[in-house]
Amino acid sequence: MSRVRGLVAATAVTVLSACGYCDGALRVMQGEGYSAPRPDDSGRTPLEANATFLLRADGPAEEEPKLKELSGVDAESWKLFADATGEPVPARVTADSGGQACLNGVSFHMKVLSPLAPGAYTLVLFLDKVRWRTLGEAAQKLGTYRGARALVTRYAVR
């Protein structure tokens, strides 16, 4: 009986842990490196001057160039804009895979190349340039930016 119970438990873990999105799905877009502060009265989340951003996803276990190609997430589709100028902030976008139960977690990271000046910033992922669908928390941030479909979050450096 315990052998059958063990087999059933192993099968349940295998089946239930599979998300079914190995072909790519975006889950969460956020600032990283600090403990999730709440937005201030202006609706902007406080941000450190040396910001790093995270885009968590499900996808294939591939190297960085292939992940960027398959997903469409790169420096052209994912940008941080300085609200004062409307210009994108110079940043580097990287990707890596591995994590989660099935080892198909994917992380995209954006690191600004120099510290941000105090002011308002908008993080935008242009969805028409991205090949993967949005799920969960990422889907809750769907909106538009300059007339384009996008995931949008707003930040402020004090």
C-alpha positions as CSV (number, residue, x, y, z in Angstrom):
1,M,0.0,0.0,0.0
2,S,2.8,2.5,0.8
3,R,4.4,1.8,-2.6
4,V,1.1,2.8,-4.3
5,R,0.7,5.8,-2.1
6,G,4.3,7.0,-2.9
7,L,3.6,6.5,-6.6
8,V,0.4,8.5,-6.4
9,A,2.1,11.3,-4.5
10,A,5.0,11.5,-7.0
11,T,2.6,11.6,-9.9
12,A,0.5,14.4,-8.2
13,V,3.7,16.5,-7.6
14,T,4.8,16.0,-11.2
15,V,1.4,16.9,-12.7
16,L,0.5,19.7,-10.3
17,S,3.9,21.4,-10.5
18,A,3.7,21.7,-14.3
19,C,2.5,25.1,-15.3
20,G,2.1,24.3,-19.0
21,Y,3.8,27.5,-20.1
22,C,7.2,26.2,-21.3
23,D,6.5,28.1,-24.6
24,G,6.6,31.4,-22.7
25,A,4.5,33.4,-20.3
26,L,5.3,36.6,-18.5
27,R,4.3,36.7,-14.8
28,V,5.6,39.6,-12.8
29,M,7.3,42.9,-13.6
30,Q,8.8,44.8,-10.6
31,G,11.7,46.7,-9.2
32,E,14.1,44.4,-7.4
33,G,16.7,44.9,-4.7
34,Y,14.4,46.3,-2.0
35,S,11.4,45.0,-0.1
36,A,8.3,45.9,-2.2
37,P,7.5,49.4,-0.9
38,R,4.0,50.6,-1.5
39,P,3.2,53.4,-4.0
40,D,3.2,56.9,-2.5
41,D,0.4,59.4,-2.7
42,S,1.2,60.1,-6.3
43,G,0.8,56.4,-7.2
44,R,4.5,55.9,-7.8
45,T,6.6,53.3,-6.0
46,P,9.8,54.6,-4.4
47,L,12.9,53.5,-6.3
48,E,16.6,53.5,-5.5
49,A,18.9,55.5,-7.8
50,N,20.8,52.3,-8.8
51,A,17.6,50.5,-9.9
52,T,17.4,47.0,-11.1
53,F,14.1,45.6,-12.5
54,L,12.9,42.0,-12.7
55,L,10.5,40.4,-15.2
56,R,9.7,36.9,-14.1
57,A,8.4,34.4,-16.7
58,D,7.9,30.8,-17.5
59,G,9.8,29.5,-20.6
60,P,12.3,27.1,-22.1
61,A,15.6,26.3,-20.5
62,E,17.8,28.2,-23.0
63,E,20.8,30.6,-23.1
64,E,20.4,34.4,-23.0
65,P,20.4,35.1,-26.7
66,K,17.8,32.4,-27.4
67,L,15.6,33.6,-24.6
68,K,15.6,37.1,-25.9
69,E,14.9,35.9,-29.4
70,L,12.0,33.6,-28.4
71,S,10.4,36.1,-26.0
72,G,11.0,39.4,-27.7
73,V,12.1,40.8,-24.4
74,D,15.2,43.0,-24.9
75,A,16.4,46.6,-24.7
76,E,14.0,47.5,-27.5
77,S,10.8,46.1,-26.0
78,W,11.6,46.8,-22.3
79,K,12.5,50.4,-21.3
80,L,12.6,52.8,-18.4
81,F,11.5,56.3,-19.4
82,A,12.4,59.5,-17.5
83,D,9.1,61.3,-17.3
84,A,10.8,64.8,-17.3
85,T,12.3,64.2,-20.7
86,G,10.3,61.3,-22.2
87,E,13.5,59.7,-23.1
88,P,14.5,56.1,-22.3
89,V,17.2,55.7,-19.6
90,P,20.3,53.8,-20.8
91,A,20.0,50.3,-19.4
92,R,21.2,46.7,-20.0
93,V,18.7,43.8,-20.3
94,T,19.9,40.3,-19.5
95,A,18.1,36.9,-19.3
96,D,18.6,33.6,-17.6
97,S,16.6,30.4,-17.1
98,G,16.3,27.9,-14.3
99,G,14.3,27.8,-11.2
100,Q,10.8,26.6,-10.3
101,A,9.8,22.9,-10.0
102,C,10.2,22.2,-13.7
103,L,13.4,24.3,-14.1
104,N,11.7,26.4,-16.7
105,G,11.5,29.7,-14.8
106,V,13.0,32.6,-16.8
107,S,14.2,35.9,-15.4
108,F,14.8,39.0,-17.3
109,H,16.8,41.8,-15.5
110,M,17.2,45.4,-16.4
111,K,20.0,47.4,-14.8
112,V,20.3,51.1,-15.3
113,L,23.9,52.0,-16.5
114,S,24.3,55.0,-14.2
115,P,22.4,56.2,-11.1
116,L,19.0,57.8,-11.7
117,A,18.5,61.4,-10.9
118,P,15.6,62.3,-8.5
119,G,12.4,62.4,-10.4
120,A,9.5,60.3,-11.9
121,Y,10.1,57.2,-14.1
122,T,7.9,54.8,-16.0
123,L,8.9,51.2,-16.7
124,V,7.3,49.9,-19.9
125,L,7.2,46.5,-21.6
126,F,5.8,47.1,-25.1
127,L,3.6,44.0,-25.7
128,D,3.4,44.3,-29.5
129,K,7.2,43.6,-29.6
130,V,6.9,40.6,-27.2
131,R,6.0,37.1,-28.3
132,W,5.0,35.6,-24.9
133,R,1.6,36.0,-23.2
134,T,1.0,37.7,-19.9
135,L,-0.4,35.9,-16.8
136,G,-1.2,36.6,-13.2
137,E,0.3,39.8,-11.7
138,A,1.7,40.9,-15.1
139,A,-1.7,40.8,-16.7
140,Q,-3.0,43.1,-14.0
141,K,-0.6,45.8,-15.2
142,L,-1.8,45.8,-18.8
143,G,-2.4,49.3,-20.2
144,T,-1.0,51.6,-22.8
145,Y,2.0,53.8,-23.2
146,R,2.1,56.4,-25.9
147,G,-0.8,54.6,-27.6
148,A,0.9,51.1,-27.6
149,R,-0.2,48.1,-25.6
150,A,2.1,47.7,-22.6
151,L,2.8,46.6,-19.1
152,V,3.4,49.8,-17.2
153,T,4.6,50.6,-13.7
154,R,5.5,54.0,-12.3
155,Y,8.4,54.8,-10.0
156,A,9.9,57.8,-8.2
157,V,13.5,58.5,-7.1
158,R,13.5,60.9,-4.2
